[in-house]
């Protein structure tokens, strides 16, 4: 009887042994991408690049976020296009200068980045604050930008502009919250993006420069300053908006559609980050639009 039990245990161990090697292989699979730090405009930008093609997609995140907000759509886009995602200055793993953080200053830095690190036509994909920056950059340097994708973009909603009126204490509190938000939207994903030490251990919660930058953006960035600008965008524009957006109300989408001379709106049943909540749908919409950018009217 004991001999049979020993035989069964031995058989079970032999069957489980290959699984141990499989688990080890799963743990040691290298990340899909490797982070870079690109120098432009006197700053170092954390970036990830992939894909190939004549046209480059430049992905710009929103306030308080970073390039990992795009990771669920990045690879689908990189199969057919060259893609560049960056952390905007003041956020993520990019440099955090003392300022300024006005739209004009941020656009100037972005222009320095694309002039140095990209060639050929560009399509800008911007979310929230990144959407307003994408539109402003297209107006400032239209010669290379052939189309835009704006996901719940800032620039019209008056509610966001009121954040700057909270007073120093209120803005500082939000700056602290943005650094603590790393628990919700982690800055690192070692399964997707390899980073060297010490950047792989960088923690915005422990960085006073991060809190200072997040606070100063609220003081200086014009979150509602794009009204007439959107009306001057003469490139094809795809707008994606969540019907249940609690940050920039969905009603703003209708106002934006009226302003855009060459735009159309796609509505999803999401909150403020469709690219995170419905990445497959967003990737499908982007790929269809990028295959043939066109105007709705």
LUMNU-141191 format. One record per residue (C-alpha): residue number from 0; chain; y, z, x; residue in one letter. Coordinates in steps of 0.001 Angstrom, whole numbers, plus 500000, padded with zeros to 6 digits. Last residue first. Layout:
REM residues N
> k c c2 c3 c1 r
> NUM A Y Z X A
...
//
This chain:
REM residues 297
> k c c2 c3 c1 r
> 296 A 567033 456339 481126 X
> 295 A 564255 458509 482489 X
> 294 A 564927 457308 486014 X
> 293 A 562221 456379 488466 X
> 292 A 560246 457638 491419 X
> 291 A 556987 455613 491598 X
> 290 A 554131 457258 493496 X
> 289 A 556306 460308 494092 X
> 288 A 556516 460999 490368 X
> 287 A 552749 460854 489887 X
> 286 A 552185 463007 492980 X
> 285 A 554733 465573 491848 X
> 284 A 553316 465864 488343 X
> 283 A 549766 466236 489680 X
> 282 A 550853 468865 492220 X
> 281 A 552643 470789 489468 X
> 280 A 549564 470684 487244 X
> 279 A 547282 471851 490051 X
> 278 A 549731 474565 491096 X
> 277 A 550120 476168 487652 X
> 276 A 551249 479755 488388 X
> 275 A 552326 479251 492007 X
> 274 A 554129 475899 491700 X
> 273 A 555298 476956 488227 X
> 272 A 557301 479845 489693 X
> 271 A 559780 481203 487134 X
> 270 A 557420 481888 484207 X
> 269 A 554913 479357 482963 X
> 268 A 554078 477232 479927 X
> 267 A 555215 473980 481537 X
> 266 A 558095 471633 480711 X
> 265 A 558719 468344 482531 X
> 264 A 562338 467203 482631 X
> 263 A 563726 463764 483476 X
> 262 A 566528 462601 485726 X
> 261 A 568798 459716 486625 X
> 260 A 572371 460472 485507 X
> 259 A 571696 464225 485578 X
> 258 A 574179 466191 483487 X
> 257 A 572383 466057 480143 X
> 256 A 569060 466968 481745 X
> 255 A 570725 469948 483433 X
> 254 A 571998 471311 480139 X
> 253 A 568536 470936 478605 X
> 252 A 566934 472701 481570 X
> 251 A 569347 475638 481292 X
> 250 A 567699 476561 477979 X
> 249 A 564631 477470 480062 X
> 248 A 566436 480587 481237 X
> 247 A 566816 481166 484989 X
> 246 A 565042 484408 485920 X
> 245 A 562799 485161 482905 X
> 244 A 561260 481646 482790 X
> 243 A 559084 481421 479668 X
> 242 A 559313 477626 479197 X
> 241 A 558726 477098 482891 X
> 240 A 560711 474217 484336 X
> 239 A 560016 471056 486331 X
> 238 A 562869 468595 486947 X
> 237 A 562130 465173 488455 X
> 236 A 565213 463482 489884 X
> 235 A 565726 459806 490659 X
> 234 A 568861 459467 492831 X
> 233 A 572437 459167 491544 X
> 232 A 573274 462863 491769 X
> 231 A 576924 463102 490728 X
> 230 A 576349 465023 487479 X
> 229 A 574360 467624 489418 X
> 228 A 577423 468233 491569 X
> 227 A 579735 468751 488615 X
> 226 A 577847 471873 487578 X
> 225 A 576600 472952 491041 X
> 224 A 578421 476244 491645 X
> 223 A 576363 478725 489658 X
> 222 A 574397 480446 492427 X
> 221 A 577323 480267 494841 X
> 220 A 575835 482048 497864 X
> 219 A 578168 484596 499460 X
> 218 A 577497 488140 498243 X
> 217 A 573915 487628 497108 X
> 216 A 573141 485874 500386 X
> 215 A 574666 488863 502186 X
> 214 A 572186 491271 500624 X
> 213 A 569132 489216 501566 X
> 212 A 570544 488821 505089 X
> 211 A 571153 492553 505515 X
> 210 A 567689 493404 504191 X
> 209 A 566077 490955 506598 X
> 208 A 568170 492184 509530 X
> 207 A 567072 495763 508743 X
> 206 A 563459 494765 509513 X
> 205 A 560751 497289 508654 X
> 204 A 560133 495990 505132 X
> 203 A 560286 492448 506495 X
> 202 A 556996 493018 508355 X
> 201 A 556175 490760 511304 X
> 200 A 552534 491194 512284 X
> 199 A 551680 487487 512624 X
> 198 A 555020 487065 514382 X
> 197 A 553958 489386 517236 X
> 196 A 551543 487701 517731 X
> 195 A 550875 484041 517091 X
> 194 A 550622 482612 513584 X
> 193 A 547774 480752 511868 X
> 192 A 548443 479656 508309 X
> 191 A 545841 479332 505545 X
> 190 A 543286 482130 506036 X
> 189 A 545851 484165 507977 X
> 188 A 548145 484321 504930 X
> 187 A 551427 485942 505928 X
> 186 A 554701 486720 504158 X
> 185 A 552988 488478 501288 X
> 184 A 554427 487847 497803 X
> 183 A 553798 491092 495920 X
> 182 A 553721 493571 498831 X
> 181 A 556425 491514 500559 X
> 180 A 558562 492484 497571 X
> 179 A 559620 495558 499562 X
> 178 A 562038 493404 501586 X
> 177 A 563475 491903 498402 X
> 176 A 563784 495335 496816 X
> 175 A 565800 496617 499771 X
> 174 A 568190 493655 499455 X
> 173 A 568372 494318 495719 X
> 172 A 569474 497876 496452 X
> 171 A 572067 496567 498929 X
> 170 A 573472 494265 496246 X
> 169 A 573761 497147 493816 X
> 168 A 575443 499435 496347 X
> 167 A 577901 496775 497481 X
> 166 A 579014 495921 493970 X
> 165 A 576988 494331 491196 X
> 164 A 579302 491315 491034 X
> 163 A 577109 489157 493274 X
> 162 A 574302 489495 490759 X
> 161 A 576692 487975 488198 X
> 160 A 576131 484549 489742 X
> 159 A 572503 484667 488678 X
> 158 A 573467 485156 485049 X
> 157 A 575853 482201 485068 X
> 156 A 573023 479668 485200 X
> 155 A 574051 476262 486494 X
> 154 A 573320 476042 490222 X
> 153 A 569825 477429 490466 X
> 152 A 566838 475134 490128 X
> 151 A 563817 475790 487909 X
> 150 A 561788 473350 490046 X
> 149 A 563903 470444 491284 X
> 148 A 562126 467371 492652 X
> 147 A 564476 464975 494398 X
> 146 A 564560 461289 495312 X
> 145 A 565617 458791 498017 X
> 144 A 567340 461070 500511 X
> 143 A 568191 459202 503719 X
> 142 A 571804 458085 503046 X
> 141 A 572624 460892 500641 X
> 140 A 573791 463447 503233 X
> 139 A 576231 465831 501504 X
> 138 A 575261 464990 497915 X
> 137 A 571542 465170 498674 X
> 136 A 572149 468413 500586 X
> 135 A 573832 469961 497553 X
> 134 A 570928 468946 495311 X
> 133 A 568334 470346 497721 X
> 132 A 570368 473531 498136 X
> 131 A 570497 474050 494365 X
> 130 A 566746 473525 494214 X
> 129 A 566173 475928 497105 X
> 128 A 567969 478615 495103 X
> 127 A 565369 478059 492356 X
> 126 A 562675 475793 493828 X
> 125 A 563449 472694 495889 X
> 124 A 561542 469512 496664 X
> 123 A 563587 467054 498711 X
> 122 A 562307 463526 499206 X
> 121 A 563255 462027 502562 X
> 120 A 563366 458507 503991 X
> 119 A 562916 457914 507733 X
> 118 A 562801 460468 510504 X
> 117 A 562433 464234 510528 X
> 116 A 562852 467047 513054 X
> 115 A 566350 466769 514478 X
> 114 A 568341 465324 511582 X
> 113 A 566269 467298 509080 X
> 112 A 567039 470611 510771 X
> 111 A 570728 469954 511426 X
> 110 A 571138 468955 507774 X
> 109 A 569457 472154 506695 X
> 108 A 571873 474200 508790 X
> 107 A 574879 472386 507323 X
> 106 A 573471 472870 503824 X
> 105 A 573154 476620 504406 X
> 104 A 576750 476842 505618 X
> 103 A 578108 474832 502686 X
> 102 A 576088 476799 500131 X
> 101 A 577499 480017 501568 X
> 100 A 575259 482200 503686 X
> 99 A 577562 482917 506631 X
> 98 A 576057 484825 508196 X
> 97 A 574672 487705 510267 X
> 96 A 571868 485374 511344 X
> 95 A 568311 485960 510197 X
> 94 A 565994 483721 512175 X
> 93 A 562968 482315 510360 X
> 92 A 559828 484314 509597 X
> 91 A 560486 484765 505909 X
> 90 A 564134 484782 504903 X
> 89 A 567606 484787 506442 X
> 88 A 567434 481145 507433 X
> 87 A 565232 479220 504976 X
> 86 A 561516 479416 505690 X
> 85 A 560270 475879 506070 X
> 84 A 557883 473374 504493 X
> 83 A 557492 469861 505937 X
> 82 A 555192 467290 504323 X
> 81 A 554200 463777 505434 X
> 80 A 552628 462165 502406 X
> 79 A 549303 461193 500824 X
> 78 A 546897 464037 501586 X
> 77 A 549856 466286 502415 X
> 76 A 550776 466610 498739 X
> 75 A 547421 468155 497773 X
> 74 A 547622 470371 500865 X
> 73 A 551041 471777 499992 X
> 72 A 550409 472507 496310 X
> 71 A 548864 476003 496561 X
> 70 A 550657 476727 499854 X
> 69 A 554127 476178 498428 X
> 68 A 555168 479817 497923 X
> 67 A 553918 480292 501473 X
> 66 A 557183 478741 502709 X
> 65 A 559240 481852 501995 X
> 64 A 560697 483900 499147 X
> 63 A 563725 486135 498614 X
> 62 A 565804 483400 497030 X
> 61 A 563888 480189 496388 X
> 60 A 561795 477890 498565 X
> 59 A 562655 474489 500060 X
> 58 A 559935 471851 500577 X
> 57 A 560867 468699 502536 X
> 56 A 558690 465705 501627 X
> 55 A 558743 463062 504358 X
> 54 A 558609 459313 503711 X
> 53 A 557056 456885 506214 X
> 52 A 553703 458614 506057 X
> 51 A 551669 461405 507516 X
> 50 A 550206 464725 506545 X
> 49 A 551060 468195 507809 X
> 48 A 553953 470401 508908 X
> 47 A 554469 474149 508701 X
> 46 A 557736 475867 509533 X
> 45 A 559296 479097 510729 X
> 44 A 562864 478161 511633 X
> 43 A 564547 479133 514906 X
> 42 A 568334 478937 514795 X
> 41 A 571203 477287 516706 X
> 40 A 571453 474503 514139 X
> 39 A 567889 473473 514834 X
> 38 A 564930 474986 516665 X
> 37 A 561512 474635 515033 X
> 36 A 559147 477577 515087 X
> 35 A 555677 476340 514231 X
> 34 A 552954 477788 512046 X
> 33 A 549395 476529 512357 X
> 32 A 547473 475095 509435 X
> 31 A 544024 475235 507837 X
> 30 A 543157 478633 509272 X
> 29 A 539981 478869 511379 X
> 28 A 536671 479800 509742 X
> 27 A 535691 483099 511393 X
> 26 A 535057 485214 508302 X
> 25 A 533097 482477 506569 X
> 24 A 530997 481959 509710 X
> 23 A 530121 485645 509837 X
> 22 A 529126 485584 506172 X
> 21 A 526891 482577 506852 X
> 20 A 525271 484301 509848 X
> 19 A 524518 487331 507680 X
> 18 A 523153 485047 504967 X
> 17 A 520658 483579 507435 X
> 16 A 519254 487114 508026 X
> 15 A 518871 487932 504325 X
> 14 A 515600 486006 503868 X
> 13 A 514075 487460 507017 X
> 12 A 515149 490935 505960 X
> 11 A 513562 490477 502529 X
> 10 A 510308 489268 504109 X
> 9 A 510249 492308 506425 X
> 8 A 510904 494631 503487 X
> 7 A 508066 492981 501525 X
> 6 A 505688 493269 504491 X
> 5 A 506552 496925 504968 X
> 4 A 505828 497584 501276 X
> 3 A 502492 495733 501562 X
> 2 A 501525 497804 504628 X
> 1 A 502392 500981 502774 X
> 0 A 500000 500000 500000 X
//
